Each structure stands twice: as structure tokens, then as C-alpha cells.
């Protein structure tokens, strides 16, 4: 299995255990193809849960890079969230991500 796919699997397992520990029900998918205005796009990990009549969707991007995540990748995450109608986006990296004081790309 490719290194990046191993990291995605690790992130998926982490969220499964976290939700199980909190006794929350959710559907977690890895490498899901989500249809947007530009066609199907593969998402590393997605989480969908409901609260009453509301459905919440989280997009998780996994970056197994040795260099810090660029602002361009953060911007791409925000764009993907908007295009695919996700409520929340999370960038997880083995290296570092830009300081949250500088990230303004989330919708």
C-alpha cells in the first residue's frame, strides 16, 4: 500500500475510535467519490452525521508530506469544501500546517 494511503487509513481509524469513545454515530468513508459541479472528486476521509433533521458533513484531507502544508493546499481544501457542500474541513499532516492565525480560507 502506498505511504499516503497508509496515512489515510490511520486517520480513518483514529476518527472511528474517537467517535466510538464519544458514543457518537457517524458514517466514515475513505476515498469516497463525491459529485460536485466539476464531476466526481475523490476525498481522503469523509464523516457524515445527523442531529435531528440536520446532516453535517466533514471533509478530511490527509497530507503525508515531509514539507509543511502550503497555503495553496489549504485554499484547495476550502474550495473543495464549497464545491462539494461540506460543513467543515480538516487538514491533517505528518509535517506542519500554516498557523491558524493566518488561515482565512475556510467558508
C-alpha positions in Angstrom: 0.0 0.0 0.0 1.3 3.5 -0.8 2.6 5.6 2.0 -0.2 8.3 1.6 -2.9 5.6 1.6 -1.4 4.2 4.9 -1.7 7.6 6.4 -5.3 8.0 5.2 -6.1 4.6 6.8 -4.5 5.7 10.1 -6.6 8.9 10.1 -9.8 7.0 9.3 -9.1 4.5 12.2 -8.4 7.5 14.6 -11.7 9.1 13.8 -13.6 5.7 14.2 -12.0 5.2 17.6 -12.7 8.8 18.6 -16.4 8.6 17.6 -16.8 5.2 19.3 -15.2 6.5 22.5 -17.6 9.5 22.5 -20.5 7.1 21.6 -21.4 9.2 18.6 -22.9 7.6 15.5 -21.5 8.7 12.1 -20.6 7.3 8.8 -16.9 7.4 8.0 -15.7 6.8 4.4 -12.2 6.7 2.9 -11.5 7.6 -0.7 -15.1 8.4 -1.3 -16.0 9.9 -4.8 -18.2 12.9 -4.2 -20.0 14.5 -7.1 -19.7 18.3 -7.4 -20.1 20.9 -10.2 -16.9 19.7 -11.9 -17.8 16.0 -11.7 -16.6 13.3 -9.2 -13.7 14.2 -6.8 -12.0 11.7 -4.5 -12.0 12.7 -0.8 -9.4 11.2 1.5 -11.8 10.8 4.5 -15.4 12.0 5.0 -17.6 11.9 8.1 -21.3 12.3 7.9 -23.6 12.5 11.0 -27.1 13.7 11.7 -28.6 15.7 14.5 -32.3 15.7 14.3 -33.2 16.7 10.7 -29.8 18.2 10.1 -26.9 16.4 8.4 -23.4 17.5 8.9 -20.5 16.6 6.6 -16.8 16.9 7.3 -14.0 16.6 4.7 -10.6 15.5 6.0 -7.6 15.9 3.7 -4.5 13.8 4.7 -1.1 15.1 3.7 1.8 12.7 4.2 4.4 15.2 3.2 7.9 16.0 4.6 7.4 19.7 3.9 4.9 21.9 5.6 1.5 22.1 4.0 1.3 25.2 1.8 -1.4 27.9 1.8 -2.3 26.7 -1.7 -3.3 23.3 -0.3 -5.3 25.0 2.4 -7.0 27.1 -0.2 -7.7 24.0 -2.3 -9.4 22.4 0.8 -11.6 25.4 1.2 -12.5 25.3 -2.5 -13.3 21.6 -2.3 -15.5 22.1 0.8 -17.5 24.7 -1.0 -17.8 22.8 -4.3 -18.8 19.6 -2.6 -21.1 21.1 0.1 -19.1 20.1 3.2 -19.8 21.9 6.5 -16.3 21.5 7.9 -12.8 20.8 6.6 -9.8 19.4 8.4 -6.2 19.2 7.1 -4.1 16.6 8.8 -0.4 16.4 8.1 2.6 14.5 9.4 4.6 17.7 9.0 3.1 21.1 9.8 0.2 23.3 8.6 0.2 27.1 8.4 -0.6 28.9 11.7 -4.3 29.2 12.3 -3.8 32.9 12.8 -3.0 33.1 9.1 -5.6 30.7 7.7 -8.7 32.5 6.5 -9.7 30.2 3.6 -12.5 28.3 5.3 -16.0 29.2 4.3 
